[in-house]
Amino acid sequence: MKKLLYLLLIVPFAFTSCEKDEDKCENCGLAVEILLDQAAQDSIDVLYLETMNMTYEEYINSMYASDSEEYCGDDLTDIKATEDVVVPGMYRYYIDCN
């Protein structure tokens, strides 16, 4: 009788999953990639280092990149579906999830 009682208590756990896809969460934020060629970026870095004590890439990231936020379910699907914005030869803005 005890075995049957234990079996009735344990069986429901066998049919439940530990994690559902809609409960999956990730941290996502806006990121910026510099698309300048290295020579152009080096010359711009000199100006930014002299005037602002940071590289051009550090400046762009401080202005436009965002802190990560946690997204789950439909919000995560929507944020991942966001298309990249590219300014040819200059920048690429995209959503970075990890």
N, C-alpha and C positions, 0 to 999 in steps of 0.2 A: 504494500500500500504506500509506503514511504517513497519507493522508487517511482511509482506512478505520479505522486504529488510533485516530486523533484522534476520529473520529465515534463509535466505540465507547466512548471515554472520556467524551465530552461528553453523549451521549444520556441516560444515567441521571439526570443533573442536571436535565434538562428535565421529568422526571416527579416531582420532589420539591418540596414547598412549603417556603418559608422559615420559616413559623410555623404551628403547628397550634392550633386553638381550645382544646384541652385543656391546651396549654402557656401559654396567656395568663394573666398574673398581674396583680393589682391590689393597691394598698394600701388597706385598709379599717380603719375604727375606729368606735367608738361615738361618736355626736355627740348633743348636746342642743340643742333649740330651745325658747326661752322663748315661751309663748303668752299671757302677760299683756298686758292693754291698756297703752298707753304711760303713762297716768297712774299706774296701779298700779305699773308697773315703775320709774317715776321716784321715787315715794315710797319704795319698797323700796331703790332704789339709794342714796338719801341715808343710810339706816341702815347699809348695808353699807360705804359709803365711809367713814363716821365710825368704824366699829368694826373693819373688816378691811382698809381701804385698797384695796378692789376693788369693782367693781360686782357686782350680784346675778348677772348672766349669767357673769361671770368666775369667781365662786365656784362656781356650779353646774357649769360646765365643768371646773374644777379638781378637783371632787369625783367627777364621774360620767363625763365624756368620757374616752376611752382613746386612747393613742397608736396610730397606724396600724401594722398588720402586713401583710406580704405574703401573699396567698392565691392559690392556683393550682388549676386543674382543678375537681374535685368540691368541694373546700373553698371555692373562690370561689363556686360555684353555691349551696352551702348557706348561706354567709354572706349572699349577696344575697337569698336567700329568707326571711331573718329578717324577721318582721313588726315594724312600728313599734309602740311602746308609747306610748299617749297618756293623759295625765292631763288631762282637759278643763279648759281655762282656765288651765293651769299649764305643762306641759312636753310635749314630744314627744321620745322617745328613738328614735334610728334609726341604721342602719348607713350610713356615708358612705364610698363607694368612689371613688377617682380614679385 
